[in-house]
Amino acid sequence: MEQLTKNDLEALRTRLLFDIEQILNRKGSSPEFEWFRSKAIRKLMDISPATVQNIRIAGKIRYKKIMGSYYYNKTDLMKLFSDEK
């Protein structure tokens, strides 16, 4: 069994930080995939929780459920509401 040294752990930390930074930089370069929680969408669009739920249930927008919280695609919502006007 091989033992880990402080240098090994420091190298791992450096690599993880680099990888996280790369992921965050890639994420910032594609604004069409912005996801927001229900509360942020309700505030941004000035709509009620029931409206967000009805839109989700009707399948009009993409959403993700992560650990009990719903996340909605901002682009889908903006497009939906601009089409209705």
N, C-alpha and C positions, 0 to 999 in steps of 0.2 A: 504494500500500500504506500502510495506516494504522499508525502506531507506537503501541506500548503504553507507558503511563507508569506510574510507581509508584502514582499515584492510581487508575488503572484496575485494577491488580493488587490493591490494597487493597480496592477496591469488590467485586471478584470474591471475595476471601477472606471478606469480611464476609457476602456473599450465600450463599456455600457453607456457612459456619458456621451461619447462620440456617436454611438448608434442612435441614442435618443435624439440628439441634436439633428442628425440626418433625417430622421423620421419627421420631426417637427418642421424642418425646412421644406421637405417635400409636401407636407400637408398645407403649408401656407401658400404654395404655388398653385393650388387648384381651388379657387374660391367657389366653384360651382358645386362643391360637395360640403357645404357648411351645414352643420346639424345643430339645432337648438332645442333646449328643453321646452316643455309645454308653457311654463310661466313666461319665458322670454318671448315666445311666439304670441301669446295672448297679449302681452304688453305692446309688442311691436305692431301687431295688426289690430289692436283694440277690439278683441273678440272675447267671448265668454268661454269658460272651460267646456261647456256643453257643445259649443260650435266646433271647437277643436276635435272633440270626441266624435261628433257626427261626421266630420270630414274624414277622419281616420277610418271610421267604420264603413263609410261609403266607398273607401278605396281610392279616393281622389288624390291622395298624397302618399309619398313614401315615408315610412317611419321605422324606427328601431326601438325595441324595448330592451333596455339594459338595466339589470338589477332593479326592476320595478318602475323605472322611470322611462317615459316615452321621449324620444328625440325625433324631431321632424326636419325634413330637408327644407331649408329656407328658400331655395330657388323654386321648388315645387309650389310652396305657399304663395310666393310673389306672383308666379305665373297664374295660379288658380284665381287669385283675387283680381289680377289685372284683366283676365278674360271675362270675369263676371260684370265688370263696370261698363 
